[in-house]
Amino acid sequence: MLQKLRDQTQSLFFKVLVGAIIFTLAIFGFGAFNLFMNPDPALASVNGEDIRQSTLLLESDRERRRIALQAGENFDPSMVDPVLLQQMVLDQLIARSLLTQAANDLDMGPSTRQINSVVTGNPNFLVDGRFDENAYRSVVQMMGYAPQDFLETTGELLVLDQLRRGVIDSAFITDWELRQNARLLSQKRDLAYLPFTVEQFASGIEIEEEAVAVRYQENERDHMTEESVDVEYVELAWTGLLEDPSIEVTEEDLLAAYEADKAANPPEEERDASHILLQVNDERSAEQAAEQLLELKGRLEAGEAFAALAEEFSEDPGSAATGGSLGSMRPGVFVPEFEAALWALEEGELSEPVQTDFGFHLILLNSIDFGEYPEFAEVREEIDRRLRQVQAEGLFLERFRELDSLAFEQPDSLAGLSEGLSLEVRTAQGITREAGSGIFGNIELREAVFTDEVLENGFNSPAIEYVDNRAVVARVSQRYEPVLRPLEEVAEAITAELVQERARAAALDAQTAALLRLQAGESVTEVADDVGIAWQTVELARRNQPGVPREVGDLVFSMQRPPEGDKLIDATGNLAGDRFLVTVTRVVDGDLATMTESEIGSVRDLLAGRSSNVDFEGFYNSLEAQASISRPEFALPE
């Protein structure tokens, strides 16, 4: 994880920015950067717009939370270097500020409908396929946002995405570029390779007992058992507090929450529609498509069934088979032209022909449904559970402080904690610094167990909230010091290790000797016969040719073009120790005329993506070159 952060701070800006946008639009990312708190020092400035310390600390905390959520319960906070994290976040804040200024200069901005569509369509906020207000608030709060902050952040990031797409979508590929790249990317080569695999050479290797004993003595530290402990612990969880006598939810509380939920979720109009689509192509002009739809409209008004005509004439493969039905949809699903026409219809009304990028549509509005908020009785149990959870989480904070205090006041036993807070004393065995069963898979809990106070002095650990609203106090009940495993227990593993070492060395020696013979002019057949290995040949192999080792393919397509009628010879290997001799005898350049439409499309997409990245990076670099940007010359705050 630390290396990942280092790589991110050294990577090209485009990768950093696009990664930030994608993460944030998926929820796991940064928050609003127009967030003003109490006056605090400016850490950077972009064209006179300050980035303040409070903003950096807030953004860094949100990024740390994102990393923790991705890592799960095994998240190790010590692996995140706070200085590197803040440097990465500051770079992204500077980039976002610069791009936001550029977007504002171009009067870019999303509509409220776009923002709502992104939020309500986010899978993290859906329950049974529908947007859930409680899920939204819960996830947003977990990431450190207020709901309004999150909406503002989503709008800001949509602006950045609009700007990015405005640049990258303008990229284009010329025919000359396509031909030249197709010539290289679709190139084919005749190749042969002679494999010297570790497996081949390992089969005849015998390891002496003395060699195993010597390796065992030389590397005793590698054969020690891990230090481990058995522990006793108590766990405090908010779920165990739901039925606590102090938690009370009255009928008035339930009704008040119900009315608040109802007010926050007004019914949204849904429209059930069907359509007939006629595409515009080489065989049908726009005028002809519109005229044909008007003819179909006349037949419908004369009494023919919409479903029957849709099945016969509609060129929308997704809906034609179901009589043109599109189902019931809310605003923001269809393209703007289609949606405007649909929302202008009365129930049961037919539209005029409507043109979109897909062709011409004839739309029938089947029905309008405003939906009804569930009755109180339907959601009473859910509201009761939610209100109890809120109280339980508040009670957890109170009990957590009490748990931590008791752990310190009674450091030699868990009995007082168990009795005072009605918690069960549980046990876990075989916990090491690197692994543990159950909740001790969490690295923070394991680290607490192996501190000097707990391991050496035998005290209770402090109360540790290892996940939200779940806390543990643990103590060591039994300690097991590292011991040297007997030779008999590890002899098989040592033997396998020695076999692999000798086999890798033998494969390299055989490859080297064979390569020297080939370079001296001996025939490939004679060399192969002497070593007892057959050449593997592939004619007109493509890049990433199935069945060809990746290392061989990479080498083959990096070698120069061989002279006519001759061959080139080279050698390569992989990390496992397998070695290969490689020959190339013929190169056939790719040609657009011989490629399928699918192959041409793949080359075009590859070039378009590469061109888009270069264009956007160039666009940003030009903004940066013209901007006035100041960065800190002092240590970042921790």
C-alpha positions in Angstrom: 0.0 0.0 0.0 2.9 2.3 0.8 4.5 1.6 -2.5 1.2 2.3 -4.2 1.1 5.7 -2.6 4.7 6.3 -3.7 3.9 5.4 -7.3 0.9 7.7 -7.2 2.9 10.7 -6.1 5.4 10.0 -9.0 2.9 9.2 -11.7 1.7 11.4 -14.5 -1.0 13.9 -13.6 -3.6 12.3 -15.9 -3.5 9.0 -14.1 -3.8 10.7 -10.7 -6.7 13.0 -11.7 -8.8 10.4 -13.6 -8.3 7.9 -10.7 -9.5 10.6 -8.3 -12.6 11.4 -10.4 -13.6 7.8 -10.9 -13.1 6.9 -7.2 -15.1 9.9 -6.1 -18.0 9.4 -8.5 -18.2 5.9 -7.1 -18.3 7.4 -3.6 -14.9 6.3 -2.3 -12.9 9.4 -2.7 -12.5 13.1 -1.9 -15.0 15.6 -0.6 -15.8 19.2 -1.3 -12.8 21.5 -1.7 -14.8 24.8 -1.4 -15.1 24.1 2.4 -14.4 27.0 4.6 -13.7 26.6 8.3 -12.1 28.8 10.8 -9.2 30.9 9.4 -6.1 28.7 9.0 -2.9 28.9 7.0 -2.8 28.5 3.3 -0.6 25.6 2.2 -0.8 26.3 -1.6 -2.3 28.8 -4.0 -3.6 28.4 -7.5 -4.1 31.7 -9.4 -4.7 33.4 -6.1 -7.1 30.8 -4.8 -5.8 29.3 -1.5 -5.8 25.7 -0.5 -5.9 25.8 3.3 -4.6 23.4 5.9 -8.0 22.4 7.2 -9.1 21.4 3.7 -5.9 19.3 3.2 -6.5 17.6 6.6 -10.1 16.9 5.8 -9.3 15.5 2.3 -6.5 13.4 3.6 -8.8 11.9 6.3 -11.4 11.0 3.6 -8.7 9.4 1.4 -7.5 7.4 4.4 -11.0 6.2 5.0 -11.4 5.2 1.4 -8.2 3.2 1.6 -9.4 1.6 4.9 -12.8 0.6 3.3 -11.0 -0.9 0.4 -8.7 -2.9 2.6 -11.4 -4.1 4.9 -10.8 -5.4 8.4 -7.2 -6.2 7.7 -6.4 -2.5 7.1 -3.0 -1.6 8.7 -2.9 2.2 9.3 0.9 2.1 9.8 1.3 1.2 6.1 0.0 4.6 5.0 2.7 7.2 5.2 0.8 10.4 6.3 3.3 12.7 4.6 3.2 10.9 1.3 -0.6 10.7 1.6 -0.9 14.5 2.2 1.5 15.2 -0.7 -0.6 13.1 -3.0 -3.8 14.8 -1.8 -2.3 18.3 -2.1 -1.2 17.5 -5.7 -4.8 16.5 -6.5 -6.3 19.5 -4.8 -4.1 21.8 -6.8 -5.0 19.9 -10.1 -8.7 20.1 -9.2 -8.6 23.7 -8.4 -6.8 24.5 -11.7 -9.3 22.5 -13.7 -12.3 23.9 -11.9 -11.1 27.4 -12.7 -10.8 26.4 -16.4 -14.3 24.8 -16.3 -15.8 28.0 -14.7 -14.2 30.1 -17.4 -16.1 28.0 -20.0 -19.4 28.3 -18.0 -19.5 24.5 -17.5 -21.8 23.1 -14.9 -24.2 20.2 -14.3 -27.9 20.5 -13.9 -29.7 19.6 -10.6 -31.2 16.7 -12.5 -27.8 15.4 -13.5 -26.6 15.5 -9.9 -29.7 13.8 -8.6 -29.4 11.2 -11.3 -25.8 10.3 -10.4 -26.6 10.1 -6.7 -29.9 8.2 -6.9 -28.4 5.8 -9.5 -25.3 5.1 -7.4 -25.4 1.3 -6.5 -24.1 2.1 -3.0 -27.4 3.9 -2.2 -29.7 1.3 -3.6 -31.8 -1.2 -1.6 -33.7 -3.8 -3.7 -32.9 -1.8 -6.8 -34.3 1.5 -5.6 -32.7 4.6 -4.0 -32.8 4.4 -0.2 -32.5 7.7 1.8 -31.3 5.8 4.9 -28.6 4.0 2.9 -27.5 7.2 1.3 -27.1 9.0 4.7 -25.4 6.1 6.3 -22.8 5.6 3.5 -22.2 9.4 3.1 -21.7 9.8 6.9 -19.3 6.8 7.0 -17.2 8.6 4.4 -17.2 11.8 6.5 -19.7 13.9 4.5 -22.8 15.8 5.4 -25.5 15.0 2.7 -25.4 18.6 1.3 -21.6 18.5 1.1 -21.8 15.3 -0.9 -24.3 16.7 -3.4 -22.0 19.8 -3.8 -19.0 17.5 -4.2 -20.8 15.4 -6.8 -21.7 18.6 -8.8 -18.1 19.8 -8.6 -16.7 16.4 -9.9 -19.3 16.3 -12.7 -17.9 19.6 -13.8 -14.4 18.2 -13.9 -15.7 15.1 -15.8 -17.4 17.4 -18.3 -14.2 19.3 -18.9 -12.2 16.0 -19.2 -14.7 14.5 -21.7 -14.8 17.7 -23.6 -11.1 17.4 -24.3 -10.7 13.6 -24.8 -13.9 13.2 -26.9 -12.4 15.7 -29.4 -9.5 13.4 -30.1 -9.4 11.8 -33.6 -7.3 9.4 -35.5 -6.2 10.0 -39.1 -6.2 7.2 -41.7 -2.4 7.5 -42.0 -2.0 6.9 -38.2 -4.4 4.0 -38.4 -2.5 2.4 -41.3 0.9 2.9 -39.6 -0.1 1.5 -36.3 -2.0 -1.4 -37.9 1.2 -2.2 -39.7 3.0 -2.6 -36.4 0.3 -3.8 -34.0 -1.0 -6.4 -36.4 2.5 -7.6 -37.5 3.1 -11.3 -37.6 6.3 -13.2 -37.2 7.6 -16.7 -37.7 9.2 -17.8 -34.5 10.7 -20.9 -32.8 11.8 -21.3 -29.2 13.7 -24.0 -27.3 12.5 -24.3 -23.7 14.8 -25.1 -20.9 12.3 -25.5 -18.1 13.1 -25.9 -14.4 10.7 -28.9 -14.3 12.7 -30.7 -17.0 16.0 -30.3 -15.2 14.5 -31.0 -11.7 13.4 -34.5 -12.5 16.9 -35.9 -12.5 18.3 -34.1 -9.4 19.1 -35.9 -6.2 19.8 -34.0 -3.0 22.2 -35.4 -0.5 21.2 -35.6 3.2 24.3 -33.7 4.1 23.4 -30.8 1.8 20.0 -30.6 3.5 21.6 -30.6 7.0 24.0 -27.9 6.0 21.2 -25.7 4.6 19.2 -26.3 7.8 22.2 -25.2 10.0 23.0 -22.2 7.8 19.4 -20.9 7.9 18.1 -21.8 11.3 16.2 -18.5 11.6 14.1 -19.4 8.6 12.9 -22.6 10.4 11.8 -21.0 13.6 8.2 -21.2 14.6 6.4 -17.8 14.9 5.9 -16.4 18.3 2.2 -16.9 19.2 -0.2 -16.2 22.0 -3.6 -17.4 23.3 -5.8 -14.5 24.4 -8.9 -13.8 26.4 -11.0 -10.9 25.3 -14.4 -9.1 25.7 -16.1 -7.5 22.9 -18.6 -4.5 23.1 -20.8 -4.1 20.0 -23.7 -1.8 19.3 -25.8 -4.8 18.1 -25.6 -6.2 21.6 -27.1 -2.9 23.0 -30.3 -2.9 20.9 -32.3 -4.4 23.7 -30.7 -2.5 26.5 -33.2 -1.3 29.1 -32.1 2.3 28.6 -33.1 2.3 25.0 -36.7 3.4 24.5 -38.6 4.1 21.3 -42.2 5.4 21.8 -45.0 5.3 19.4 -44.8 9.1 19.1 -41.1 8.7 18.1 -42.0 6.2 15.4 -44.8 8.4 14.0 -42.5 11.5 14.0 -39.8 9.6 12.1 -42.4 8.3 9.7 -43.7 11.7 8.9 -40.1 13.0 8.5 -39.2 10.2 6.1 -42.4 10.8 4.1 -41.7 14.5 3.8 -38.1 13.8 2.7 -39.2 11.3 0.0 -42.0 12.9 -2.0 -43.5 10.6 -4.7 -41.7 10.9 -8.1 -43.5 10.6 -11.3 -42.9 7.5 -13.4 -44.1 7.0 -16.9 -44.7 3.7 -18.6 -44.0 4.0 -22.3 -43.6 2.0 -25.6 -42.0 3.1 -28.8 -41.3 2.1 -32.4 -37.8 3.0 -33.6 -36.8 3.4 -37.2 -33.1 3.9 -37.8 -31.5 6.3 -40.3 -29.0 4.5 -42.5 -27.8 4.2 -46.1 -31.1 2.6 -47.1 -33.4 5.1 -45.3 -33.1 8.9 -45.0 -34.3 10.9 -42.1 -37.2 12.2 -44.1 -38.2 8.6 -45.1 -38.0 7.4 -41.5 -40.3 10.3 -40.3 -42.7 9.7 -43.1 -42.9 6.0 -42.4 -43.6 6.7 -38.8 -46.4 9.0 -39.7 -48.0 6.3 -41.8 -47.7 3.9 -38.8 -49.3 6.6 -36.5 -52.2 6.7 -38.9 -52.7 3.0 -38.7 -52.6 3.1 -34.9 -55.1 5.9 -34.8 -57.3 3.8 -37.1 -57.3 1.1 -34.4 -54.3 -1.3 -35.0 -52.5 -2.6 -32.0 -49.3 -0.8 -31.0 -47.6 -4.0 -29.9 -48.2 -5.7 -33.2 -46.8 -2.9 -35.3 -43.8 -2.5 -32.9 -43.0 -6.2 -33.3 -43.2 -5.9 -37.0 -41.5 -2.6 -37.7 -39.4 -1.4 -34.7 -35.7 -1.7 -35.1 -34.9 -1.5 -31.4 -33.8 -5.1 -30.7 -34.3 -4.6 -26.9 -38.0 -3.7 -27.0 -39.4 -4.9 -30.4 -39.9 -8.4 -29.2 -42.0 -7.2 -26.3 -44.3 -4.9 -28.4 -42.0 -1.9 -28.0 -42.4 -1.7 -24.2 -39.8 0.3 -22.4 -41.3 -0.2 -18.9 -41.8 2.4 -16.2 -39.1 5.0 -15.9 -38.3 8.1 -13.9 -36.8 11.3 -15.4 -33.1 11.2 -16.4 -33.2 7.7 -18.0 -33.8 8.6 -21.6 -31.9 10.9 -23.9 -33.1 14.5 -23.6 -35.1 14.7 -27.0 -36.9 11.4 -26.2 -37.6 12.4 -22.6 -39.0 15.9 -23.5 -41.4 14.3 -26.0 -42.5 11.7 -23.5 -43.1 14.1 -20.7 -45.2 16.3 -23.0 -47.7 13.5 -23.7 -51.0 12.9 -22.0 -51.8 9.3 -20.8 -52.7 7.2 -23.9 -51.4 9.8 -26.3 -49.1 9.2 -29.3 -46.2 11.5 -30.1 -45.1 12.9 -33.5 -41.9 11.3 -34.9 -39.1 12.2 -32.5 -35.5 12.4 -33.7 -32.6 11.2 -31.5 -29.1 9.9 -32.2 -30.7 6.4 -32.4 -33.1 7.3 -35.2 -36.8 8.3 -35.2 -39.2 7.2 -32.5 -43.0 7.0 -32.3 -43.8 7.1 -28.6 -46.9 5.9 -26.8 -47.5 6.9 -23.2 -49.2 4.0 -21.6 -49.6 5.3 -18.1 -48.5 7.8 -15.4 -47.7 6.6 -11.9 -46.8 8.9 -9.0 -46.3 6.0 -6.6 -47.5 6.0 -3.0 -45.4 6.2 0.1 -45.7 3.0 2.2 -48.2 3.0 5.0 -47.0 3.4 8.5 -47.7 -0.2 9.4 -45.5 -1.4 6.5 -42.4 0.4 7.7 -43.0 0.6 11.4 -40.7 -2.3 12.2 -37.9 -0.8 10.0 -38.2 2.6 11.6 -38.2 1.1 15.1 -35.0 -0.8 14.2 -33.4 2.4 12.8 -34.2 4.5 15.9 -33.0 1.8 18.2 -29.8 1.6 16.2 -29.2 5.3 16.6 -29.7 5.1 20.3 -27.5 1.9 20.5 -24.7 3.7 18.7 -24.9 6.6 21.1 -25.0 4.2 24.1 -22.0 2.4 22.5 -19.9 5.6 22.8 -20.8 5.8 26.5 -20.0 2.2 27.2 -16.9 2.3 25.2 -15.5 5.0 27.5 -16.5 2.9 30.5 -14.9 -0.1 28.9 -11.6 1.7 28.3 -11.6 3.1 31.9 -12.2 -0.3 33.5 -9.5 -1.9 31.3 -7.0 0.7 32.7 -8.3 0.6 36.4 -8.3 -3.2 36.5 -5.4 -4.1 34.3 -4.8 -7.7 35.6 -8.1 -9.3 34.7 -11.2 -9.2 32.5 -13.5 -10.3 35.3 -14.4 -6.7 36.3 -15.2 -5.7 32.7 -17.3 -8.8 32.2 -19.3 -8.3 35.3 -19.6 -4.5 35.1 -20.7 -4.4 31.4 -22.3 -7.9 31.1 -19.8 -9.0 28.5 -18.8 -12.6 27.8 -15.1 -13.5 28.2 -14.1 -15.3 25.1 -10.8 -17.0 23.9 -8.8 -17.2 20.8 -5.7 -19.4 20.2 -2.6 -19.3 18.1 -2.5 -15.5 17.4 0.7 -14.4 15.7 1.9 -11.0 14.6 1.1 -11.9 11.0 -2.2 -13.8 11.3 -5.1 -14.6 13.6 -8.4 -16.3 13.6 -11.8 -14.6 13.8 -11.7 -10.9 14.8 -8.0 -11.2 15.3 -7.6 -11.2 11.6 -7.7 -7.5 12.2 -4.1 -6.2 12.3 -4.9 -3.4 14.8 -6.1 -5.9 17.3 -3.0 -8.1 16.8 -0.7 -5.2 17.2 -2.4 -4.3 20.5 -1.8 -7.8 21.8 1.9 -7.7 20.9 2.7 -4.4 22.6 5.0 -4.6 25.6 2.3 -3.6 28.1 0.1 -6.6 27.0 2.7 -9.2 26.0 5.5 -8.5 28.4 3.7 -7.0 31.4 0.5 -9.0 31.2 -1.8 -6.0 31.3 -5.1 -5.6 29.5 -5.1 -3.8 26.2 -6.9 -0.5 26.0 -10.3 -0.6 24.4 -9.8 -0.8 20.6 -12.6 0.1 18.2 -11.4 -2.1 15.4 -14.4 -1.5 13.2 -17.3 1.0 13.6 -19.1 0.6 16.9 -17.3 -2.7 17.8 -14.6 -2.6 20.4 -12.4 -5.2 22.1 -10.2 -5.4 25.3 -7.8 -8.4 25.2 -5.1 -9.9 27.4 -2.6 -12.7 26.8 -3.4 -15.9 28.6 -0.6 -18.0 27.2 2.6 -17.1 25.3 4.6 -19.4 23.1 8.2 -18.3 22.3 9.7 -19.1 18.9 11.4 -22.5 18.7 13.5 -24.2 16.1 11.5 -26.8 14.1 13.1 -30.2 14.0 15.1 -31.1 10.8 12.7 -33.9 10.1 9.8 -31.5 10.0 11.4 -29.1 7.4 13.7 -31.5 5.5 11.2 -32.0 2.7 10.8 -28.3 2.1 14.6 -27.8 2.2 15.1 -30.6 -0.3 12.5 -29.0 -2.7 14.2 -25.6 -2.3 17.6 -27.1 -3.2 16.2 -29.0 -6.2 14.7 -25.8 -7.6 18.0 -23.9 -7.1 20.0 -26.5 -8.9 17.4 -26.9 -11.6 17.4 -23.2 -12.3 21.2 -23.1 -12.5 21.2 -26.2 -14.8 18.6 -24.6 -17.1 20.6 -21.4 -17.3 23.9 -23.3 -18.0 22.2 -25.4 -20.7 20.7 -22.3 -22.4 24.0 -20.5 -22.3 25.9 -23.4 -23.9 23.3 -23.9 -26.6 23.2 -20.2 -27.4 27.0 -20.1 -27.9 26.8 -23.1 -30.2 24.1 -21.5 -32.3 26.1 -18.2 -32.5 29.1 -20.2 -33.6 27.1 -21.5 -36.6 25.8 -24.9 -35.5 22.4 -25.9 -36.8 19.4 -25.5 -34.6 18.4 -29.2 -35.2 21.8 -30.4 -34.1 21.7 -28.3 -30.9 18.2 -29.5 -30.0 19.1 -33.1 -30.6 22.1 -32.9 -28.3 20.2 -31.4 -25.4 17.2 -33.6 -26.0 14.6 -30.8 -26.3 12.4 -30.1 -29.3 12.0 -26.7 -30.9 8.5 -25.2 -30.7 7.6 -23.4 -33.9 4.8 -21.0 -34.7 4.2 -19.5 -38.1 2.8 -16.0 -38.4 2.5 -15.6 -34.7 0.7 -12.5 -33.5 1.4 -10.4 -30.4 0.2 -12.3 -27.3 -0.1 -15.4 -29.4 -2.0 -18.1 -27.4 0.3 -21.0 -26.4 3.5 -18.9 -26.7 5.2 -18.0 -23.3 4.7 -14.3 -22.6 8.5 -13.7 -22.2 9.1 -15.4 -25.6 6.4 -13.3 -27.3 7.7 -10.0 -25.8 11.3 -10.8 -27.0 10.2 -11.9 -30.5 8.4 -8.6 -31.1 11.2 -6.5 -29.7 13.8 -8.0 -32.0 14.9 -6.4 -35.2 13.7 -7.6 -38.6 15.9 -10.5 -39.7 17.8 -10.3 -43.0 15.9 -11.9 -45.9 16.4 -15.7 -45.8 18.2 -15.5 -42.5 17.3 -15.7 -38.8 18.0 -13.8 -35.6 18.7 -15.6 -32.3 18.3 -14.4 -28.8 17.6 -15.7 -25.2 15.2 -14.9 -22.4 13.7 -16.3 -19.2 11.2 -15.8 -16.5 11.2 -15.3 -12.8 10.5 -19.0 -12.2 13.9 -19.8 -13.7 12.6 -21.2 -17.0 14.9 -20.3 -19.9 14.3 -20.0 -23.7 16.3 -19.7 -26.9 14.4 -17.8 -29.5 14.7 -17.4 -33.2 12.8 -15.1 -35.7 12.9 -16.0 -39.4 10.2 -13.9 -41.1 8.2 -10.7 -40.4 4.9 -9.9 -42.1 3.6 -6.4 -41.6 0.0 -5.9 -40.8 -2.3 -4.4 -43.5 -5.7 -2.8 -43.0 -6.9 -4.4 -46.2 -6.5 -7.9 -44.7 -7.9 -7.1 -41.2 -11.4 -7.8 -40.1 -13.7 -4.9 -39.0 -13.3 -6.2 -35.4 -9.5 -6.0 -35.6 -9.6 -2.6 -37.2 -12.0 -1.4 -34.4 -9.6 -2.7 -31.7 -6.6 -0.8 -33.2 -8.7 2.3 -33.6 -10.0 2.1 -30.0 -6.4 1.6 -28.7 -5.1 4.6 -30.6 -8.1 6.8 -29.7 -7.6 6.0 -26.0 -3.9 6.8 -26.2 -4.5 10.0 -28.1 -7.2 11.1 -25.6 -4.8 10.6 -22.7 -2.1 12.6 -24.5 -4.5 15.4 -25.4 -5.8 15.8 -21.9 -2.4 15.6 -20.4 -1.2 18.3 -22.8 -4.3 20.4 -22.0 -3.5 20.2 -18.3 0.2 21.0 -18.8 -0.8 24.1 -20.8 -3.0 25.2 -17.9 -0.3 24.5 -15.4 2.3 26.4 -17.5 0.2 29.5 -17.6 -1.0 29.4 -14.0 0.5 31.0 -10.9 0.9 28.1 -8.5 2.7 28.2 -5.1 3.4 25.1 -3.1 4.6 24.8 0.5 8.3 24.9 1.3 7.8 23.5 4.8 6.7 20.2 6.3 3.1 19.3 5.8 0.9 19.0 8.9 0.3 15.5 10.3 
